[in-house]
Amino acid sequence: MKSEDTKHPPLNVFDALCPSRQALGQVTARWAPLVLAALTDGPVRFGALRRSVNGISDRMLSQTLHNLEAGGLVIREVKSAIPPAVEYRLNEPGLRIAAKIQELIDVVYDELPGIMAHRAANAESSVDG
């Protein structure tokens, strides 16, 4: 639980009615963490972002970017060119959240050998049993 302002009820992500639950859901939706992490190095055009987040469809990337923009984490900037170029970048809250997502990714990378060994051991024991 965390509350910055005592005039409002305390934030509690475990409470179904707390707005923090919706915000957390928005940044942890299937593709959102990958899109946020892919935007950490600065403005990126749609095609480059799609190539970075391998496996995402154009439709899903567009929807994810729209949701992140609506949530105040991503800025969509149309550059005047022919044809018009569109870039996406993180704003300050988006950068803060993306940094934490990148920390989580780094922890997963660090722990992956143990996770994979555990999976392999479980797969062997289920075959034996």
The 8 nearest C-alpha neighbors of each residue, nearest first, counted from 0:
[[1, 11, 10, 2, 9, 12, 13, 14],
 [2, 0, 10, 9, 3, 11, 12, 4],
 [1, 3, 9, 10, 4, 5, 0, 8],
 [2, 4, 5, 1, 9, 10, 7, 6],
 [3, 5, 6, 2, 7, 9, 8, 1],
 [4, 6, 7, 3, 2, 8, 9, 10],
 [7, 5, 4, 8, 9, 3, 2, 10],
 [8, 6, 5, 4, 9, 2, 10, 3],
 [7, 9, 10, 6, 5, 2, 4, 11],
 [10, 8, 2, 1, 7, 11, 0, 5],
 [9, 11, 1, 2, 0, 17, 8, 12],
 [10, 12, 0, 13, 14, 17, 9, 1],
 [11, 13, 20, 19, 14, 17, 10, 0],
 [12, 14, 11, 15, 20, 17, 0, 16],
 [13, 15, 17, 12, 16, 11, 20, 10],
 [16, 14, 17, 13, 20, 12, 18, 11],
 [17, 15, 14, 18, 20, 19, 12, 13],
 [16, 18, 19, 14, 15, 20, 11, 12],
 [19, 17, 20, 21, 16, 22, 12, 10],
 [18, 20, 22, 17, 12, 21, 23, 10],
 [21, 19, 12, 23, 18, 22, 17, 24],
 [20, 22, 24, 18, 19, 23, 25, 17],
 [23, 21, 19, 25, 24, 20, 18, 26],
 [24, 22, 20, 25, 26, 21, 19, 27],
 [25, 23, 21, 27, 22, 26, 28, 20],
 [24, 26, 22, 23, 28, 27, 21, 31],
 [27, 25, 23, 31, 24, 28, 32, 22],
 [26, 28, 24, 25, 32, 31, 23, 29],
 [29, 27, 31, 25, 26, 24, 30, 32],
 [28, 30, 31, 27, 32, 33, 26, 63],
 [31, 29, 33, 32, 28, 34, 63, 55],
 [30, 32, 34, 28, 33, 26, 29, 27],
 [33, 31, 35, 34, 30, 27, 36, 26],
 [34, 32, 36, 31, 35, 30, 37, 52],
 [33, 35, 37, 31, 36, 32, 30, 38],
 [34, 36, 32, 38, 97, 37, 33, 31],
 [37, 35, 33, 97, 38, 39, 34, 101],
 [38, 36, 34, 35, 39, 33, 51, 48],
 [37, 39, 35, 36, 40, 41, 88, 34],
 [40, 38, 36, 41, 37, 97, 94, 35],
 [41, 39, 38, 42, 37, 43, 36, 88],
 [40, 42, 39, 38, 88, 43, 89, 87],
 [43, 41, 88, 87, 86, 38, 44, 40],
 [42, 44, 86, 87, 48, 47, 41, 88],
 [45, 43, 86, 47, 46, 85, 48, 87],
 [44, 46, 48, 47, 49, 43, 86, 85],
 [47, 45, 49, 48, 44, 50, 43, 51],
 [48, 46, 50, 49, 44, 45, 51, 43],
 [47, 49, 51, 45, 46, 50, 43, 44],
 [50, 48, 46, 52, 47, 51, 45, 53],
 [49, 51, 47, 48, 52, 53, 46, 54],
 [52, 50, 48, 49, 53, 47, 37, 34],
 [53, 51, 49, 50, 55, 48, 54, 33],
 [52, 54, 50, 51, 55, 49, 56, 48],
 [53, 55, 52, 56, 49, 50, 51, 57],
 [56, 54, 53, 52, 60, 59, 49, 57],
 [55, 57, 59, 58, 60, 54, 49, 61],
 [58, 56, 60, 59, 61, 55, 49, 62],
 [57, 59, 61, 56, 60, 62, 55, 63],
 [58, 60, 62, 56, 61, 57, 63, 55],
 [61, 59, 63, 57, 62, 58, 64, 56],
 [60, 62, 58, 64, 59, 63, 57, 65],
 [63, 61, 59, 65, 60, 64, 58, 66],
 [64, 62, 60, 66, 65, 61, 59, 31],
 [63, 65, 67, 61, 66, 62, 68, 60],
 [64, 66, 62, 68, 63, 67, 69, 61],
 [67, 65, 69, 63, 68, 64, 70, 62],
 [68, 66, 70, 64, 72, 69, 65, 73],
 [67, 69, 73, 65, 71, 70, 66, 72],
 [70, 68, 66, 67, 71, 65, 72, 73],
 [71, 69, 67, 68, 72, 66, 25, 22],
 [70, 72, 68, 69, 73, 67, 93, 92],
 [71, 73, 93, 67, 68, 70, 90, 92],
 [74, 72, 68, 89, 67, 88, 90, 71],
 [73, 75, 88, 87, 68, 89, 76, 90],
 [76, 74, 87, 86, 73, 77, 88, 85],
 [75, 77, 86, 85, 87, 78, 74, 88],
 [76, 78, 85, 84, 86, 79, 75, 83],
 [79, 77, 84, 85, 83, 80, 76, 86],
 [80, 78, 83, 77, 84, 81, 82, 85],
 [81, 79, 83, 82, 78, 84, 77, 85],
 [82, 80, 83, 79, 84, 78, 85, 77],
 [81, 83, 80, 84, 79, 78, 85, 77],
 [84, 82, 80, 81, 79, 78, 85, 77],
 [83, 85, 78, 77, 80, 82, 86, 79],
 [86, 84, 77, 76, 44, 78, 83, 87],
 [87, 85, 44, 76, 43, 42, 75, 77],
 [86, 88, 75, 42, 43, 74, 44, 76],
 [89, 87, 42, 74, 73, 41, 38, 43],
 [88, 90, 73, 93, 94, 72, 74, 38],
 [89, 91, 93, 92, 72, 73, 94, 74],
 [90, 92, 94, 93, 95, 89, 72, 96],
 [93, 91, 95, 94, 90, 72, 96, 71],
 [94, 92, 72, 89, 90, 96, 91, 95],
 [93, 95, 97, 91, 92, 96, 89, 90],
 [96, 94, 92, 98, 93, 97, 91, 99],
 [95, 97, 93, 99, 98, 94, 92, 100],
 [98, 96, 100, 94, 35, 36, 99, 95],
 [99, 97, 101, 95, 96, 100, 94, 102],
 [100, 98, 102, 96, 101, 97, 103, 95],
 [101, 99, 97, 103, 102, 98, 104, 96],
 [100, 102, 104, 98, 99, 103, 36, 97],
 [103, 101, 99, 105, 100, 104, 98, 106],
 [102, 104, 100, 106, 101, 105, 107, 99],
 [103, 105, 101, 107, 102, 106, 100, 108],
 [104, 106, 108, 102, 103, 107, 101, 109],
 [107, 105, 109, 103, 108, 104, 110, 102],
 [106, 108, 104, 110, 105, 109, 111, 103],
 [109, 107, 105, 111, 106, 110, 104, 112],
 [110, 108, 106, 107, 111, 105, 112, 104],
 [109, 111, 107, 108, 113, 112, 106, 114],
 [110, 112, 114, 108, 113, 109, 107, 115],
 [113, 111, 115, 114, 110, 116, 109, 108],
 [114, 112, 116, 111, 115, 110, 117, 118],
 [113, 115, 111, 117, 116, 112, 118, 110],
 [114, 116, 118, 112, 117, 113, 111, 119],
 [117, 115, 113, 119, 118, 114, 120, 112],
 [116, 118, 120, 114, 115, 119, 113, 121],
 [119, 117, 115, 121, 116, 120, 122, 114],
 [118, 120, 122, 116, 121, 117, 115, 123],
 [121, 119, 117, 123, 122, 118, 116, 124],
 [120, 122, 124, 118, 123, 119, 125, 117],
 [121, 123, 119, 125, 120, 124, 118, 126],
 [124, 122, 120, 126, 121, 125, 119, 127],
 [123, 125, 127, 121, 126, 122, 128, 120],
 [126, 124, 128, 122, 127, 123, 121, 120],
 [125, 127, 123, 124, 128, 122, 121, 120],
 [128, 126, 124, 125, 123, 122, 121, 120],
 [127, 125, 126, 124, 123, 122, 121, 120]]
